[in-house]
Amino acid sequence: MDKRLRNALQQLTASDTESRRRAMEPFVRATFAMFIGHLHRYLGNEVECEDVLEDVYADIWENPDHLRDIDEDRQLLRTVYLYYMRKRLREVYRRLNRRSCLSQTDMQNLMAPDLGLADLVSQEELKDLLHKMLDQLKARERKAIELWMEGMSNRAIANQLETTVGAVKMLEFRTILKLREMLKEHCRESGGQD
């Protein structure tokens, strides 16, 4: 940890408000790149990262007590994450997941936008068909799609499946293609039987 950051930390945890105010700017300058890089790994969106970081710095200003006796950058990052960032990240995830939750209808439209299934089968039949097709998927594919339909982020799904975000995106993409093919096959079969 460099000398400027160490001095800023000492002044930031002082009881004198004026010392804390003067220490906040050097603290932000010294830690911004480290914190924004850490947040970017979780959120991937710079604007969202800056909003969260702004809240984190406000929380640090209000309650800097957790930053006492920190000697190295890694310890600082761990402490800031545990006591300040984690809460803000959870709020962002909750907000993002609420907005991105896919209903059964959205999932059906995603799988079969060009098939005109509304003309071919009833909504009830389509739901039954979707459940049957989900049962035919491999366990990992089914779990990924079900978590996705519940509105979980790709990062959260990756954590659940113990894999990378890129692998989850590819798994979702391939599974949706597989479901589309199953739907097309069902339409061909039912069209040939009638």
C-alpha positions in Angstrom: 0.0 0.0 0.0 1.4 3.3 -1.0 2.1 6.1 1.5 -0.7 8.5 0.2 -3.3 5.8 0.6 -2.1 4.9 4.1 -2.2 8.5 5.2 -5.6 9.0 3.7 -6.9 5.9 5.6 -5.5 7.2 8.9 -7.1 10.6 8.4 -10.4 9.1 7.1 -10.8 7.1 10.4 -10.0 10.2 12.5 -12.7 11.7 14.7 -12.1 15.2 13.3 -14.6 15.9 10.4 -12.3 18.4 8.7 -9.4 15.8 8.6 -11.9 13.2 7.2 -13.1 15.6 4.5 -9.6 16.4 3.4 -8.7 12.7 3.4 -11.7 11.6 1.3 -10.4 13.0 -2.0 -7.0 11.3 -1.9 -8.7 8.1 -0.7 -11.0 8.1 -3.7 -8.2 8.9 -6.1 -6.0 6.1 -4.7 -8.8 3.5 -4.6 -11.1 4.3 -7.6 -9.3 2.1 -10.2 -9.0 -0.9 -7.8 -12.7 -0.7 -6.7 -14.1 -0.1 -10.1 -12.2 -3.0 -11.5 -13.5 -5.2 -8.8 -17.1 -4.1 -9.3 -16.8 -4.4 -13.1 -16.1 -8.1 -12.6 -19.5 -8.5 -10.9 -21.7 -6.1 -12.9 -20.0 -5.6 -16.3 -21.7 -2.3 -16.7 -19.5 0.8 -16.1 -22.5 3.2 -15.4 -23.9 0.7 -12.8 -20.4 0.3 -11.3 -20.0 4.0 -10.9 -23.4 4.3 -9.3 -22.6 1.5 -6.8 -19.1 3.0 -6.1 -20.6 6.4 -5.4 -22.9 4.7 -2.8 -19.9 2.8 -1.4 -17.9 6.0 -0.9 -20.9 7.6 0.8 -21.2 4.6 3.1 -17.4 4.8 3.9 -17.8 8.5 4.7 -20.7 7.8 7.1 -19.0 4.9 8.8 -15.3 4.5 8.2 -14.6 2.5 11.4 -14.1 -0.8 9.5 -11.1 0.8 7.7 -9.0 1.1 10.9 -5.7 -0.9 11.0 -5.6 -1.9 7.3 -2.0 -2.4 6.1 -2.3 -3.7 2.5 -4.4 -3.3 -0.6 -5.8 -6.8 -0.5 -7.0 -6.3 3.0 -8.6 -3.0 2.1 -10.4 -4.5 -0.9 -11.7 -7.4 1.2 -12.9 -5.1 4.0 -14.6 -2.7 1.6 -16.3 -5.5 -0.2 -17.5 -7.2 3.0 -18.7 -4.1 4.8 -19.7 -1.7 2.0 -19.9 -3.2 -1.5 -21.7 -6.5 -0.9 -24.9 -4.8 0.4 -25.0 -2.5 -2.7 -24.3 -5.4 -5.1 -27.2 -7.3 -3.6 -29.5 -4.4 -4.2 -28.4 -4.1 -7.8 -28.9 -7.8 -8.4 -32.3 -7.7 -6.9 -33.3 -4.8 -9.1 -31.8 -6.3 -12.2 -33.4 -9.7 -11.6 -36.8 -8.3 -11.0 -36.7 -6.4 -14.3 -35.3 -9.3 -16.3 -37.5 -12.1 -15.1 -38.9 -14.2 -18.0 -42.5 -15.4 -17.9 -43.5 -18.6 -19.5 -45.0 -16.5 -22.4 -41.7 -14.7 -22.9 -39.9 -18.0 -23.0 -42.4 -19.4 -25.5 -42.0 -16.3 -27.7 -38.2 -16.6 -27.5 -38.3 -20.2 -28.5 -40.8 -20.0 -31.3 -41.1 -16.5 -32.7 -41.4 -17.5 -36.3 -43.5 -20.6 -36.0 -46.8 -18.9 -35.5 -47.6 -21.5 -32.8 -50.6 -19.5 -31.6 -52.3 -20.6 -34.8 -51.1 -24.2 -34.6 -51.8 -25.1 -30.9 -53.7 -23.6 -28.0 -51.8 -21.8 -25.1 -52.6 -24.8 -22.8 -51.1 -27.3 -25.3 -48.1 -25.0 -25.8 -47.5 -24.9 -22.0 -47.8 -28.7 -21.8 -45.5 -29.1 -24.8 -42.9 -26.7 -23.2 -42.9 -28.7 -20.0 -42.5 -32.0 -21.9 -39.6 -30.5 -23.9 -37.9 -29.2 -20.7 -38.2 -32.8 -19.3 -36.3 -34.0 -22.4 -33.3 -31.7 -21.8 -30.2 -32.8 -20.0 -30.2 -31.9 -16.3 -27.6 -29.1 -16.7 -29.5 -27.6 -19.6 -32.8 -27.7 -17.8 -31.3 -26.2 -14.6 -29.7 -23.3 -16.6 -33.0 -22.6 -18.5 -35.1 -22.8 -15.3 -32.8 -20.4 -13.4 -32.8 -18.1 -16.4 -36.6 -18.2 -16.6 -36.7 -17.3 -12.9 -34.8 -14.1 -13.8 -31.3 -15.0 -12.4 -28.4 -13.2 -14.0 -25.9 -15.2 -16.0 -23.3 -14.6 -13.3 -25.6 -16.0 -10.6 -26.4 -19.1 -12.8 -22.7 -19.6 -13.4 -22.1 -19.6 -9.6 -25.0 -22.1 -9.2 -23.6 -24.4 -11.9 -20.0 -23.8 -10.9 -18.9 -22.6 -14.3 -18.0 -19.4 -16.2 -20.5 -16.8 -17.5 -19.4 -17.4 -21.0 -20.2 -21.2 -20.6 -23.7 -20.3 -19.3 -24.4 -18.0 -22.2 -23.4 -20.7 -24.6 -25.4 -23.3 -22.7 -28.5 -21.1 -22.8 -28.1 -20.3 -26.5 -27.7 -24.0 -27.4 -30.6 -25.0 -25.2 -32.9 -22.5 -26.8 -31.9 -23.7 -30.3 -32.6 -27.3 -29.1 -36.0 -26.3 -27.8 -36.8 -24.5 -31.1 -35.8 -27.6 -33.0 -38.1 -29.7 -30.7 -41.0 -27.3 -31.4 -40.4 -27.4 -35.2 -40.3 -31.2 -35.0 -43.5 -31.3 -33.0 -45.2 -29.0 -35.6 -44.1 -31.2 -38.5 -45.3 -34.3 -36.7 -48.7 -32.8 -35.8 -49.1 -31.3 -39.2 -48.4 -34.6 -40.9 -50.9 -36.5 -38.7 -53.8 -34.1 -39.2 
